[in-house]
Amino acid sequence: MSAHVPYVGSGPYCYANSFAMLFGAEAPAVAVIETATCSPFGMQLVGGRLPFFDPYGWDPEAGFDDALAALGWTSEVSSGGDAGTALDRLRAALADGPVWVGPVEMGHLRHQPGITGPIGADHYVVVLAVDDERVLMHDPQGYPYATLPLGDFLAAWRAETTDYGAPYTLRTGFERVADVSEVDAVRASVPAAIRWLSADLPADRARALPAGSVGNGDAAERLAALIEHGCEEPLREHLIDFAVQVGARRGGDAATCLARAGYPEPARIAAEQARLIGALQHPLAVGDGAAAAAVLRLLAPTYEQLREALERGR
């Protein structure tokens, strides 16, 4: 197997890219931001049916505060209220500069081609300005300086059809409070990464998971059984249009970051996870469920291997 080569290119890294925009000239690499959220450290099958290549019981909001702390940043978060009060909050915040907004329902972002209504997909954007008719934003899905009618934006921001997050959430007041190097930020994230890989959830987060949810190796094995003899089209589309892309990139970025931080064995395992997740794309795209299932069964034991390697340390 060739040496790990870091990926540079497009992909669904909406919140990490949005954070980088708000951090400005002092922003760490997007790979470091993503790794600090601990998103690469696990796999889950929510409700026994919906796969994500991120930790059991994790969602983006679960990783934000730990990531900001590891990176040496703080911010203020607010949410709730009705559309009018939320819009007032947004306008007031914009007086001090761009505003980080999300989760929003991607299916209402009608500047994106093919969008016709809610699809249950969460997303994050950076709002630059708002008037009585439109919102101006950087949408990290690939749409800088996108404009959106105010009604569509508010429908998206209400986040009624996302599976986590409060309506009308925004973050402001981004401030660097410590001069943390990228390497030290990765090292500071390792204890949380071990915790997520251990699937040791607080009771309230465990109770919030749908019945049948499983994580890590069990999730990989269960997903293999689901797709081995034919993958239902909504599940296949979710995998090839989102989950595999972001999962492979997360694993590769974790490998790059861990290697830089002096964790060679965890980096090797993370790189292998990235290769295996990426290897799912073609068989799933062409409908070869048996080949994809075989890859998932190779992936299954790597989560425990990664946890043990991180616990052993450098």
ChimeraX attribute file (.defattr): number of C-alpha atoms within 10 A of each C-alpha:
attribute: neighborCount
match mode: 1-to-1
recipient: residues
	/A:1	5
	/A:2	4
	/A:3	7
	/A:4	16
	/A:5	11
	/A:6	15
	/A:7	13
	/A:8	9
	/A:9	6
	/A:10	11
	/A:11	13
	/A:12	18
	/A:13	19
	/A:14	21
	/A:15	25
	/A:16	22
	/A:17	24
	/A:18	22
	/A:19	23
	/A:20	17
	/A:21	20
	/A:22	20
	/A:23	15
	/A:24	10
	/A:25	8
	/A:26	11
	/A:27	17
	/A:28	17
	/A:29	13
	/A:30	18
	/A:31	24
	/A:32	24
	/A:33	26
	/A:34	26
	/A:35	28
	/A:36	31
	/A:37	27
	/A:38	32
	/A:39	27
	/A:40	28
	/A:41	29
	/A:42	30
	/A:43	29
	/A:44	26
	/A:45	26
	/A:46	19
	/A:47	13
	/A:48	18
	/A:49	15
	/A:50	16
	/A:51	23
	/A:52	24
	/A:53	26
	/A:54	26
	/A:55	24
	/A:56	27
	/A:57	25
	/A:58	22
	/A:59	17
	/A:60	19
	/A:61	14
	/A:62	16
	/A:63	17
	/A:64	19
	/A:65	16
	/A:66	18
	/A:67	24
	/A:68	20
	/A:69	19
	/A:70	24
	/A:71	28
	/A:72	17
	/A:73	19
	/A:74	19
	/A:75	13
	/A:76	10
	/A:77	13
	/A:78	14
	/A:79	17
	/A:80	13
	/A:81	15
	/A:82	12
	/A:83	16
	/A:84	10
	/A:85	12
	/A:86	21
	/A:87	16
	/A:88	11
	/A:89	16
	/A:90	23
	/A:91	15
	/A:92	11
	/A:93	17
	/A:94	16
	/A:95	11
	/A:96	10
	/A:97	13
	/A:98	20
	/A:99	25
	/A:100	26
	/A:101	23
	/A:102	27
	/A:103	28
	/A:104	29
	/A:105	27
	/A:106	26
	/A:107	21
	/A:108	23
	/A:109	26
	/A:110	17
	/A:111	14
	/A:112	16
	/A:113	7
	/A:114	9
	/A:115	13
	/A:116	12
	/A:117	14
	/A:118	17
	/A:119	13
	/A:120	15
	/A:121	16
	/A:122	22
	/A:123	25
	/A:124	25
	/A:125	25
	/A:126	26
	/A:127	23
	/A:128	18
	/A:129	18
	/A:130	18
	/A:131	10
	/A:132	8
	/A:133	10
	/A:134	16
	/A:135	20
	/A:136	19
	/A:137	22
	/A:138	21
	/A:139	22
	/A:140	22
	/A:141	17
	/A:142	13
	/A:143	13
	/A:144	13
	/A:145	15
	/A:146	18
	/A:147	22
	/A:148	20
	/A:149	17
	/A:150	17
	/A:151	15
	/A:152	19
	/A:153	20
	/A:154	23
	/A:155	20
	/A:156	27
	/A:157	27
	/A:158	25
	/A:159	26
	/A:160	16
	/A:161	16
	/A:162	20
	/A:163	13
	/A:164	14
	/A:165	19
	/A:166	19
	/A:167	24
	/A:168	26
	/A:169	21
	/A:170	25
	/A:171	21
	/A:172	20
	/A:173	17
	/A:174	18
	/A:175	14
	/A:176	17
	/A:177	11
	/A:178	12
	/A:179	12
	/A:180	17
	/A:181	13
	/A:182	21
	/A:183	16
	/A:184	15
	/A:185	24
	/A:186	27
	/A:187	20
	/A:188	18
	/A:189	20
	/A:190	22
	/A:191	13
	/A:192	17
	/A:193	25
	/A:194	21
	/A:195	16
	/A:196	24
	/A:197	26
	/A:198	19
	/A:199	19
	/A:200	13
	/A:201	14
	/A:202	9
	/A:203	8
	/A:204	8
	/A:205	12
	/A:206	15
	/A:207	11
	/A:208	9
	/A:209	15
	/A:210	13
	/A:211	11
	/A:212	10
	/A:213	19
	/A:214	24
	/A:215	27
	/A:216	27
	/A:217	21
	/A:218	19
	/A:219	27
	/A:220	27
	/A:221	21
	/A:222	21
	/A:223	22
	/A:224	22
	/A:225	18
	/A:226	17
	/A:227	20
	/A:228	15
	/A:229	13
	/A:230	14
	/A:231	20
	/A:232	11
	/A:233	10
	/A:234	9
	/A:235	17
	/A:236	19
	/A:237	14
	/A:238	14
	/A:239	22
	/A:240	18
	/A:241	14
	/A:242	15
	/A:243	21
	/A:244	23
	/A:245	21
	/A:246	24
	/A:247	27
	/A:248	26
	/A:249	27
	/A:250	28
	/A:251	30
	/A:252	30
	/A:253	27
	/A:254	31
	/A:255	30
	/A:256	24
	/A:257	26
	/A:258	26
	/A:259	19
	/A:260	16
	/A:261	17
	/A:262	15
	/A:263	20
	/A:264	18
	/A:265	19
	/A:266	24
	/A:267	26
	/A:268	21
	/A:269	21
	/A:270	30
	/A:271	27
	/A:272	21
	/A:273	27
	/A:274	26
	/A:275	20
	/A:276	21
	/A:277	26
	/A:278	20
	/A:279	17
	/A:280	23
	/A:281	20
	/A:282	13
	/A:283	16
	/A:284	23
	/A:285	15
	/A:286	8
	/A:287	18
	/A:288	17
	/A:289	22
	/A:290	18
	/A:291	17
	/A:292	24
	/A:293	24
	/A:294	15
	/A:295	20
	/A:296	24
	/A:297	20
	/A:298	16
	/A:299	21
	/A:300	21
	/A:301	15
	/A:302	18
	/A:303	24
	/A:304	16
	/A:305	16
	/A:306	23
	/A:307	22
	/A:308	15
	/A:309	19
	/A:310	21
	/A:311	15
	/A:312	11
	/A:313	14
	/A:314	12
